[in-house]
Amino acid sequence: MSGNRALRRAFRIEDLRALARRRLPRGVFDLFDGGAEDELTLADNRAAFQRVRLRPKVLVDVSRADASTQLLGGPSALPMAIAPTGAVGFGWPHGEVALARAAQAFGIPFALSTSATSSIERIAAAVPGHRLWFQAYILKDRDFTMKLVERARAAGFEGLMITVDLPVGGKRERDFRNDFSIPFRWTPRNLRDFALRPAWVARQFASGLPVMENLIGLSAASTSTQAIASSVGRNYDPSFDWDALRRLRDAWAGKFIVKGIVRGDDAERAARLGCDAIVVSNHGGRQLDGGVATLDAMPEVIDAVGSRASVLVDGGVRRGSDVVKALAMGAAGVLVGRATLYGACAAGEAGAVRALEILSDELLRTMRLCGIRSTAEIGPDLIFRGPLGAQRESSFTG
Ligand SMILES: Cc1cc2nc3c(=O)[nH]c(=O)nc-3n(C[C@H](O)[C@H](O)[C@H](O)COP(=O)(O)O)c2cc1C
């Protein structure tokens, strides 16, 4: 099926995932799709949304509905932002540019990963004036980290996002099975894998193999995308702690976001430290397997933080109705990771745009079907707390 026709036939994020699976070598698809170990948390993130049921209001004039909101004190056309994801260029050349442009087209913030294959400056130039957040991992080389933060400031990024759920890399076994391991080896398995996807190979070779552009200068090994899967966490500093977080907070004048918290006590501490926003996240199930689903963890975090910081959530958002559920349970917004990634890896910018079209259409449709005209009207009364919801009744008092 031709590129555009296949995209037009994608009605669900799941269809974009299937398209990405058909177009990417297996090892590359699994690098994006997979989680850690038994993928319990990966599955549970999704299941937590599927356990929630809504209580729609009827006979409301919904001839107009508007999903715009304020995220971190700035306007966003939808209550969502694109989550930072590393190595996107392995799926589509400079896939981060595709994602950032799609975010700009839809008027939502874009978060760039430290381990992106497009540099801070490349992204700033691709979407001038757009709301950008830089996601920093804390590298063992702290000076290098601070230089990255300074580059983000100089390039006009409004937010600094510190990811705290990766003191060491999660055990991502699909990567091991697919021979995405250290050191990267050209094995019969991955050569056969690549040979089955000639269009992907041609695109990759035409554009030059991806490089982790932000990390150029750190060390040769750490900029090679070929080694990223199994080297996840290798350059990161496992001694990074609350004091170091405070120093970063003090060094950054803009919006400060902490990503990867799932406990009330940690959230409380982050809020006390002056973080503007907390992202309830378990890295899309790619780090601690067996960790709590993010939607299940969110009420505890919201209770602990109160009005001191915004609470965003990510992990498993695949439907517009998931966004309504998250907001009804108190989130200020969601981050989307794989949803837009599947689109970008399958078809570049057009694919990322398609993902956002699907999500925004479903979101507005769900709002109207619920008798809701604006995000401000989305409240806890929308959540059904009968037998199906009983599980969360004890923790969710909203
Ligand atoms: C392929 C991939 C790469 C990721 N890379 C990063 C990263 O570099 N930094 C980060 O903070 N989170 C990273 N994440 C986690 C996402 O930011 C986000 O938390 C997660 O994808 C949300 O779950 P979802 O994919 O189900 O939407 C990555 C996720 C994926 C799928």
PDBQT file of the ligand as one rigid body, heavy atoms in Angstrom, charges set to zero:
ROOT
HETATM    1  C1  LIG A 401      11.609   4.263  22.110  1.00  0.00    +0.000 C 
HETATM    2  C2  LIG A 401      11.469   5.065  23.360  1.00  0.00    +0.000 A 
HETATM    3  C3  LIG A 401      12.508   5.876  23.755  1.00  0.00    +0.000 A 
HETATM    4  C4  LIG A 401      12.392   6.640  24.918  1.00  0.00    +0.000 A 
HETATM    5  N1  LIG A 401      13.409   7.484  25.250  1.00  0.00    +0.000 NA
HETATM    6  C5  LIG A 401      13.267   8.288  26.313  1.00  0.00    +0.000 A 
HETATM    7  C6  LIG A 401      14.247   9.234  26.619  1.00  0.00    +0.000 A 
HETATM    8  O1  LIG A 401      15.240   9.376  25.915  1.00  0.00    +0.000 OA
HETATM    9  N2  LIG A 401      14.065  10.017  27.715  1.00  0.00    +0.000 N 
HETATM   10  C7  LIG A 401      12.957   9.902  28.515  1.00  0.00    +0.000 A 
HETATM   11  O2  LIG A 401      12.821  10.627  29.490  1.00  0.00    +0.000 OA
HETATM   12  N3  LIG A 401      11.999   9.013  28.231  1.00  0.00    +0.000 NA
HETATM   13  C8  LIG A 401      12.124   8.203  27.158  1.00  0.00    +0.000 A 
HETATM   14  N4  LIG A 401      11.133   7.333  26.859  1.00  0.00    +0.000 N 
HETATM   15  C9  LIG A 401       9.916   7.305  27.685  1.00  0.00    +0.000 C 
HETATM   16  C10 LIG A 401       8.890   8.301  27.139  1.00  0.00    +0.000 C 
HETATM   17  O3  LIG A 401       9.299   9.622  27.364  1.00  0.00    +0.000 OA
HETATM   18  C11 LIG A 401       7.527   8.111  27.826  1.00  0.00    +0.000 C 
HETATM   19  O4  LIG A 401       7.690   8.169  29.218  1.00  0.00    +0.000 OA
HETATM   20  C12 LIG A 401       6.847   6.809  27.442  1.00  0.00    +0.000 C 
HETATM   21  O5  LIG A 401       7.071   6.505  26.083  1.00  0.00    +0.000 OA
HETATM   22  C13 LIG A 401       5.362   6.905  27.701  1.00  0.00    +0.000 C 
HETATM   23  O6  LIG A 401       4.721   5.727  27.414  1.00  0.00    +0.000 OA
HETATM   24  P1  LIG A 401       3.972   5.433  26.029  1.00  0.00    +0.000 P 
HETATM   25  O7  LIG A 401       5.052   5.128  25.042  1.00  0.00    +0.000 OA
HETATM   26  O8  LIG A 401       3.135   4.247  26.340  1.00  0.00    +0.000 OA
HETATM   27  O9  LIG A 401       3.183   6.665  25.644  1.00  0.00    +0.000 OA
HETATM   28  C14 LIG A 401      11.227   6.556  25.708  1.00  0.00    +0.000 A 
HETATM   29  C15 LIG A 401      10.181   5.733  25.301  1.00  0.00    +0.000 A 
HETATM   30  C16 LIG A 401      10.288   4.995  24.147  1.00  0.00    +0.000 A 
HETATM   31  C17 LIG A 401       9.124   4.137  23.714  1.00  0.00    +0.000 C 
ENDROOT
TORSDOF 0
